[in-house]
Amino acid sequence: MPAASGPPSRRTRALRLGGVAAATGLVGLAFQLGVFSLQAARQVVFPARTLHERTPAQVGLPYESVSFPSSDGLMLSGWFLKGSPATVLLTHGHGSNKGQLLDTAEFLHRQAGYSVLMFDFRASGESEGEQSTLGFHEAKDIAGTLHYLRQRPELDSTRTGALGVSMGAAALLMLGADGRRFAGIVADSAFSNGDALVGRLDRWFNLPRWPFSVTVPLAVQYYSGLAPRDVAPLDHVGKLAPTPLLVIHGELDRGIPAEDARAIFAAAGGSKDLWMVEGAGHGQGIVIARSEYIERVLAFFAKTLR
């Protein structure tokens, strides 16, 4: 008969305990990675609603509170400043609201006399909706604004321009050929594609690039049903032509690097211009170089909406 084996040695017991501890640690680490990734993704897909701190009336601008449906039926909340038959539509960034562009609306209305429409995207401000899609479904909100503006007899539908910031700019570019309904588009701080944007979310949430540049995009897809690659303004901007395009971007933008703006500009067709704002971070062009920003934007719309 084989000899009975004795109890495991102290070294064997230590190795076994170490293996169990290591496995437990890996499981715990994986759990934490999953939790952090899901939390970051939820902030992308379900952004906290922020409401405007000022209305146009508080800066001396008469306005109408308006509402209208997106092309897929969500009710959107907006402000309309009545001016000339030429109109500029303003589209805000992710996690923001129509009040973000009140300063822009002010100079467009006061200095150039344009009618201005600003509104809350879905899942933002006072509009309906639960999910933000970084511009994919927000393009349907822009389609709703165009339909609304065509219903106003005092406006000239052939003289409608648009200015968007960040996600708002990306949504305008995502329109592709449908964007030809605009006489001119200003894209301020747009990202080139969703894969690159979501892969950089570690910068926005102060998380290590690895593995969150991989896990957060997967979590975004889990919540929204959309792969980040589905949101690619770079793939659509070429279809805007012949609509004139002005691309604005901060040279010091860390979240959406200047390379994105250069790629968008290179892919655009027709009449186009690129202004890289020295010393400006994300969406800071109007702050860092206010006078030049106003001058360039007014000159662009003077040419395209005349």
VENVENRA-V430364 format. One record per helix or strand of 3 or more residues. SS is the DSSP state (H for helix, E for strand). FROM is the first residue (numbers start at 1). LEN is the number of residues. If there is no record, write none. Layout:
# VENVENRA-V430364
ss=SS from=FROM len=LEN
ss=SS from=FROM len=LEN
This chain:
# VENVENRA-V430364
ss=H from=10 len=36
ss=H from=56 len=4
ss=E from=64 len=6
ss=E from=75 len=7
ss=E from=87 len=5
ss=H from=98 len=15
ss=E from=115 len=5
ss=H from=138 len=13
ss=E from=160 len=6
ss=H from=167 len=8
ss=H from=176 len=6
ss=E from=184 len=5
ss=H from=194 len=6
ss=H from=201 len=5
ss=H from=209 len=16
ss=H from=228 len=3
ss=H from=233 len=8
ss=E from=244 len=7
ss=H from=258 len=10
ss=E from=272 len=6
ss=H from=285 len=4
ss=H from=290 len=15
